[in-house]
Amino acid sequence: MKKRVIEGLSESVSLLGFGCMRFPTLSNDDIDFEEAKRMVDYAVSKGVNYIDTAYPYHGGKSELVVKEIIKNYDRSKFFLADKLPLWECQNNEDIDRIFHEQLEKCGVEYFDFYLIHAVNKERLAQVKELDVIKQLEGYKAEGKIKKIGFSFHDDLETFKLWVDLYNWDFVQIQLNYMDIEHQQGIEGYNILTEKGIPVIVMEPVKGGSLAKFNPVVEKDFLDHNPNASIASWAFRWVGSLPNVKVILSGMSTMDQVVDNINTFTDFEPLSEIEQDLVSKARIKLLELSKVDCTSCNYCMPCPHGVNIPGNFRIFNHHSMFNNDKYTKWAYGNLEKDAKSADFCIECGECLPKCPQQIEIPTELANMVSYLKDNGIN
């Protein structure tokens, strides 16, 4: 198992981290404990030593399952990450209560990595108002936290504000070869590297979209190496960035665990030829998008409630990645809120507002037909 050094730790961290937000589930949506334990045990036996959970994962049950899985592990031989849900905190007493509840739920006396969870521009003021970092530093002084960081979901300018807020021990970002300009993008990685801040990466396969996608694009990867999974290319692209210390994978099946272990055992960064293949795949996937929408939101709000940019993102996502499961989920959420493409009445009010001059009602109708043709809706 490939490992990397983070200063101040007694041993190196595994480049592959086990994300505990997508454990296998039973028909009633409870976590399949036996299978989850089998998967984590296997990963740990192969050298994975970074386990990542959070307060809201699996409706609050992830931490409890992690506790049962790790209770017989040597605590000095693995690193446990958990996260503070600021949205649940109205005051400092809430922070203290939740933090100690998390320690109890996980059955540990300390967290190796503790993150302020899913930060954005709105939570910046809250962190300052409650002096959250000082409170976390207090836990660190007590030995209950080893390293303090944050996980990020917002734009680059907001990211810079968060990075400059504190001398962070590490930062967790979303990054993959398709999202180099999404959220903080690759520039965020470069900023952290310049500051000497270790990087943890989430969504390396874009929620599963880079594990299997349009077969026309997959062919280039398979022609180069027919024995390598499509997902392995995404992991190796992220792992080729030297300041990435851990790559989280929210594994749901044993097959995914085994494939990832194969990728990270005798790990090889992408060669120059392989980097070129990934770059070409990115271009080809973007060319497969259906609508040239930039999500500028000038067309919004729609007088009839349609989330125009949201629909087009789903339209483009499926045409690029053929991810039926995600598309059904995402479009279903829009339908529940009466914001999906089929609520468009073709009033045309959006047309003069679009700087890209997209024929919005026509494209929304095309989307509805496309989803039906592909058995999505």
QUIPEDA-V852267 format. One record per run of one state. SS is the DSSP state (helix for helix, strand for strand, loop for the rest). FROM is the first residue (numbers start at 1). LEN is the number of residues. If there is no record, write none. Layout:
# QUIPEDA-V852267
SS|FROM|LEN + SS|FROM|LEN
This chain:
# QUIPEDA-V852267
loop|1|2 + strand|3|2 + loop|5|8 + strand|13|2 + loop|15|1 + strand|16|4 + loop|20|5 + strand|25|1 + loop|26|5 + strand|31|1 + loop|32|1 + helix|33|13 + loop|46|4 + strand|50|3 + loop|53|4 + helix|57|4 + loop|61|1 + helix|62|9 + loop|71|4 + helix|75|3 + loop|78|1 + strand|79|6 + loop|85|1 + helix|86|3 + loop|89|3 + helix|92|15 + loop|107|4 + strand|111|9 + loop|120|1 + helix|121|10 + loop|131|1 + helix|132|10 + loop|142|3 + strand|145|8 + loop|153|3 + helix|156|8 + loop|164|6 + strand|170|5 + loop|175|10 + helix|185|10 + loop|195|3 + strand|198|5 + loop|203|3 + helix|206|3 + loop|209|6 + helix|215|10 + loop|225|5 + helix|230|10 + loop|240|4 + strand|244|6 + loop|250|4 + helix|254|11 + loop|265|7 + helix|272|16 + loop|288|20 + helix|308|14 + loop|322|2 + helix|324|13 + loop|337|4 + helix|341|3 + loop|344|7 + helix|351|3 + loop|354|6 + helix|360|14 + loop|374|4
